[in-house]
Each structure stands twice: as C-alpha cells, then as structure tokens.
Amino acid sequence: MDARFKSRDIERRSLDVDGLKRSFLEWLVYSVGKDARAATRRDWFHSVALAVRDRVVDRWMDTTRSYYQEDAKRVYYLSLEFLIGRLLTNSLSNLGIMDECRQALDRLGLSMDDVVDAEPDAALGNGGLGRLAACFLDSMASQGLPGYGYGIRYEFGLFEQRFENGWQVEYPEQWLQFGNPWEFARPEVLYPVQFYGRVEEFRDSVGERAYRWVDADRVLAMAYDTPVVGYGGETINTLRLWSARATRDFNFGHFNDGAYMKAVEQKILSENLSRVLYPNDATETGKELRLKQEYFFTSASLQDILRRYLQHHSSFENLPNKAAIQLNDTHPAIGIAELMRLLVDQHALRWDDAWDITRATFAYTNHTLLPEALEAWPVRMIERVLPRHMQIIYEINAKFLNRTKARADGDNARLSRLSLIDERGERRVRMGNLAFLGSHKVNGVSALHTELMKQTVFADFHQEFPDRINNKTNGITPRRWLKQANPALSELITTRIGEGWNSDLSQIAALREKADDVVFREEFRRAKRKNKKRLAAYIARQTGEEVLVDSIFDVQVKRMHEYKRQLLNVLHTIALYNEMRDNPTVSWVPVTKVFAGKAAPSYHMAKLIIKLINDVAKVVNHDPSVHDNLKVVLLPNYNVTAAEIIIPAADLSEQISTAGMEASGTGNMKLALNGALTIGTLDGANVEIREHVGADNIFIFGMTADEVNDLRASGGFNPREVIASNPSLKRALDMISTGAFSPDDRNRYHPIVQALTDGGDHFLVTADFADYCRAQDAAMQLYRDSEEWTRKAILNTANMGWFSSDRTVNEYAQEIWDVHPVKPSHDGEGFR
C-alpha cells in the first residue's frame, strides 16, 4: 500500500440526521444525476441505498482486515439460494439508524415507506432453503463469526408468478432491471469454469499416473459482493454471488458473414448459467443446465476459497483448520469431487491426503427425506458434462466400497445402497451419498428429521459412520422476522422487557408473565389488529377482495407441493362453505383463508391445486349466502416482502404436511414468533415448537410419522372407504369432481380426485381430514374467547426464544465448524 494513503484516513460517514440528509442529496445529484424536483421514488431509493451503503463499507473493510490479521478460520456457506429480501430496512435496522433515516427523509419532504417500497425483492431464492441461508448470514454477522455466503447472481431468479384465469403463469422476475445499489462488481475476481471435453492420462515428474482435463468449453465466473450487516453494525460479512461471462462475447467473423445471431451465440449460451433459478428440468436440456449451474457456482467458490487460503499458507494440510465449507443441501455436493480435482490435478497432492483434507473441510446439511429431492444425476450426463469428475466419483466409490466390503459379510444389497452409483435402471450418481461420504459432519434440521435420516435415507451410512449425523434445528433471525416485519409488536415488547431480545431472543421468555396481564393482552390484540388491517389492505390491492379484519386469518404460505397438503386445507374450506350454506342462522366465526406460494413450472399437480384454490375462491367469495363469513384468497408472487406483511397478521398458522415429510420448516417459527397459533401435524420442527410453547397452546392433529410408516408398511389404506364414511369429505370431493367449481370444464380436477381415491392418496389427505376438521373446530371455538386466544398467542411469542438462528449458528460454530467470533479492528491494510 502507498505509505501516503491509508483507508482509515478517509473520513468515516456520519450517522446523524444531517449527515444522512446531505448524503442523500449528494448521491441523488452526483450518482443518479437527478435534481430533487425531478427525482422519482426509484431515484430516491437508489440515492438512499448508496448513502447507507457508504456507512456499511467502513465497517465492512474493518471486518475483512480483522479476518486477515487474525488468520481466522472462516465459514463458507454454499447455497443455490439466498432469499435475502429487501436490504434497505435490514441495513438501517442493524446499523441502528432507522429513525435517523426517517427524519432525514422527512426533512426532504419524502415518505420512508415510499422509498422502501421502491426496492425490489432480490430474486435469489424460492422458499425455506433460501430464507434459512439468509437468516444464517444475518446470524453469523450478528455473532461476529467470520462467514461468507457463496451462490449465483441470478439475472431473473425463479419467476414472477401471476394468475391468468386462475392459472399460474410464469414471467421473468426483473429485479435487476434498474440496477442493484447494494452490490459491488468485482471484474478482477474472475475464474474459469470448464464443461465437456475429455480427460488425458499422463505420467507426472515422478512417474505417477496423473490426469488433465482438455478440450473443454470455458465459462468465466465473475464475482459480485454484497455486504451482510450484522446487528449493531460491528461485523459486516460478505455474500459473494457469481455471474457467468463468456470467454468471447462477440464473433466478428460470423457478424461480417451476416450470421448476426451466431455472432453472439456463445455469449448467450454461457450467460444462461446465471440467468434463472431452477430452470425447468422436465427436459434433457433443462436438467443439463441445472447440473451446469450447480457446478459453475461451486467450482468458482472453491477456486476463490483456495486462492484466499494460499495468500497466507504454502501447503494445504492446514486447510480444514482455516476453512469450513457447509453444503446447504445437495446442490453444491459436486464440490466434493471438485475440491479433489483441484487438490490432486492442479496442486499435485496425493489422493489419500487430498481425501482427508476434503472430508475434514466439508459438512453437509440435509433438508429432505423425499427421494425425488435427493438429487441423482444420470451417469451419462456427468460423463459428458464433467468427465473428470465422473472419474473422481468412480474412484471415491471404489475405494469406499472396497474398504466396506470386508465388513459387509456378503450383504450385496447393503453395498448397493451405500454405493454412490444407483445401478437400478438408468445409472445415476446419488449426490446425497456423495455429500455424506465427503463430509466430516452431516446434520438434519429438526430433531424428528434427524432421527428419520438415521432410520431411512441414510440408515446404512449411519451404521457405517455412527458419529457423523447430528441435529441442528433450524432457526430464524428475530431482527428480520419480528423487529423489522412487525414494528407494532416489537415496539410493544421492547417497552415491557427492553431491547436485549434483538440479540438474545431467549430474553423474550420474560413475556410469559404478561400473558395474564389484561392490559398487555389488549395492547397485544391492538398490535395484531393493526397488522391485520395492513394485510387486508394488501389483499384488496392484490386481489380486489375485501375481507373482514376481525375474522380469523387462517394462513398457509409456503411452496406449493402435495406433501405440504394445501389440498387438505382446500377440502376443509369447501366443507366449511357447505356447513355455512346449510346453516345460515348459526353465528359463525368469520374465517379468511389466506394462501400464497409458487409451484415449480413443471409440477403440473401443484399448478392444478393453485387453479383449484382460485376456482374455489371465485365461488365462495361471490356467494351471498355465506354473508362474508368465509373468504378465500390466493396472493400472487409470494416473496420475502409479502411474507413480512402476511406473517405478522396471521391468527392461525397452517403447518399441515404429511408427518415425516417436512424436514423442519421455518415459516412455522416465524408465524409462532409473531403470535399465531399453529395448527399442524407432529412433523418437522412442529414437534419442538409444541415442546416449547406447550401442548395446550397448539392445535395438533393427524397421524404421527411412525403411524404413517406403519400404515404404508402394511400396504396402505382404502381412501374410498374413508371418504364413504365421512359425508362432509365425500360431498366436498363430489363437488370438485362434478364441476361445481369448474363449470367450464367439469373434468378439470379429475387428476386430483384420482390421486385422492384410486391413486391411493399417498399424502394421506383423506386419512387426516376428520382429525384436521376437529382441530379447526377447536381453533374457531377458542377464537370466540378473545382473552384466552390472546393469552395463548402471547405464550407462543414468549416461548419461541430457542428458535433463533443465532442459537442454531452458534451450535454449528461450536460442534461442526470450530469457528470463533472475531472482533473487528480499525487497523491493517486494504480490502481483499
């Protein structure tokens, strides 16, 4: 560094109102290029974001310098999704300058809400996987842990969901259309990523057999960095996202020949890698693109990790003591083979040494027990796209099975299950097995899920490595999901117990004694009603439907999937609709059923369920005989911003997956923390939520995971017999099958009825229907007693302290990563 200049000599940006106001105007004029009188809401958002970013960067550089000075061990969290949501309010809140920013904008005649609403949601994820990753980044920074996130900078993300005649239609999610003021492009951080080609065998300098990957196509991975602000603004970590760049953007020869599209063909094909999250994999080309995406970001991340490590270390033996790489699901599992390739092929390590280093560096989080969600790539596809990696996987597998064979006692079936290659039908590489074998620790995400992992998908691996599986129940950040999303409730809580709960959610337990305080209950209800009014206004804007604010807001917001059983909720809705029509003189508890969630583009049954919800809503909402006692709304394009409006307003939280199929869930935690009562099965983290909030403060129904397994082991059940014995259920299904909700196409819902009847009802919707209705009745009866309902809601909030992602991340840090907090200093050299 030039001795005449040190970054700390630059004046640090002021955090006071006048300093913020001055910065807003300077950025508006000198960066956005607008006069205040001509500026749009978007112009002001960019100006404010850039001014706030200035105040983050000082601390960001301090943090990074400290990590280098201490040669700290770092966590590298590899995830295909980071559902980070809007960053302006998050940054202001964690820096502690929300009020100052609001005052500065007031002095400029601007509304804080208008500026905030101009920020698009970052389209970097879909559901719980991405939101968990975002919570973990927040918690790592808030706990002072050296952490990096690595993922893909999707140009369009998943998709924007719209409803056309009730059907889901996918449009590009153009979140980058007007730029992203939070990110820093790093064109100098550029790594080559290869595909296709062939492998050459040769002898190295000492005569040992070695391999090189040649004649491959190349794509460049370029880094974009986003600062992750920890609570209190002391530690600022980094989310590094990769964008694909072509090695050649433009072919003049083709252009001069008049082949204009061919001139840019290579650029388009290369950059498709970072275009869309989860390309439709119903086609062979879609599957291949997804595999290439997973390898693209994993390879770039590992190259970056090794580059950073080698700045201070001359050999790789210490890598596990300086880097902890966490695989968030199987998407980055190809990283096991990639690190082996980098160590063996590029850095000439002996195989056994490289394998010991790889296994000691990686850890794997499993998120599902569903076989279709445990990725398995066709061998022929990996051989074509990643030929060297297929060789490495074969070798890992052979060495493992040879060592295991001696203990297998001739049990070839067990060896077959342990193999990284599934030989049944088309040969496939089991990425879950690869992730397990190549990691020193493997964790589930709830107590039940972890036990089921040991008993089902990884039973043989657990027998082989009995100390490898451990549990880390998921958590959520209270900063985003209570402090920011629910200011009405968070301010009430702070007036009673102080603000320490923001960084230590266990302190929220002090609210338990407030549950019997009549005044506090009234204030708690007032906060909830304020949130319900906000959601009602949002529903009106999004759907045109007016709902009763004082109805029970019954909320199911999550990815559309059969195992999450939106169908069970819909069938209850129809049954309730029929009861209300049949008994018009009864004093009903008004109910507003709120659904939201996206279906994967190729998941036809999930898309049909969306259409059914919309068709049911069209009939119910326009039937005067129910007198507004029942409304059904399906909100489009569910994302973090929508969740921040819906979750604080919920009265009843639907967590009704088939027992044994939900790994954990985090929506259940967010809703309970915000004072919603859960109606759910004993599945995922619902089990632990019941333990913490108390069995009297949750509505549990349905079969347990053990009962589900026993039923399936015994050959299942006859859904038609169950339906015939339940008139309410039979009537609801008859209405669906005869076209009561689809008069334009009476056969539209035949696939749904078929799946629930002759199809065997795999997800046990009909089997759990009666008990679900019983739990719903209990919830509605309790809602009539507003004091008792509120008391239980307070106890839900008060008992959710254990579900903080700070607790989860600290468990990872102590029991898997072996990393420790680093306090940022203000000395040292530049940012790297």
ABEGO torsion letter per residue (X at the ends): XBAABBAAABBBBBABAAAAAAAAAAAAAAAAGBBAAABBAAAAAAAAAAAAAAAAAAAAAAAAAAAAAAGBBBBBBBBABBBAEBAAAAAAAAAGAAAAAAAAAAAAGBBAAAAAAABBBBBABABAAAAAAAAAAAAAAAAGBBBBBBBBBBAAEBBBBBBBGGBBBBBBBBAAAAEBAABBBBAABBBBBBBEEBBBBBBBAAGBBBBBBBGBBBBBBBBBBBBBBBBGGABBBBBBBBBBBBABABBAAAAAAGBAAAAAAAAAAAAAAAABBGBBAABAAAAAAAAAAAAAAAAAAAAAAAAAAAAABABAAAAAAABBBBBBEAAAAAAAAAAAAAAAAAAGBBAAAAAAAAAAABBBBBABABAAABBBBBAAAAAAABAAAAAAAAAAAAAAAAAAAAAAGGBAAAAAAABABBABEBBBBBAAAAAAAABABBBBABAAAAAAAAABAAAAAAAABAAABBBBBBBBBAAAAAAAABAAAAAAAAAAAEAAAAABAAAAAAAAAAAABAAAAAAAAAAAAAAAAAAAAAAAAAAGBBBBAABBBBBBBBBBBAAAGAAAAAAAAAAAAAAAAABAABBBBBBBBBBBEBBBAABAAAAAAAAAAAAAAAAAAABAAAGGABBBBBBBGBBAAAAAAAAAABABBBBABBBGABAAEAAAAAAAAAGBBBBBBBBEAAAAAAAAAEAAABBBBEBBAAAAAAAAAAGEBBAAAAAAABAAAAAAAAAAAAGAABAABAAAAAAAAAAABAAGGAAGAAAAAAAAAAAAAAAAAAAABAAAAAAAAAAAAAAAAAABAAAAAAAAAAAAAGBBBBBBBABEBBBX
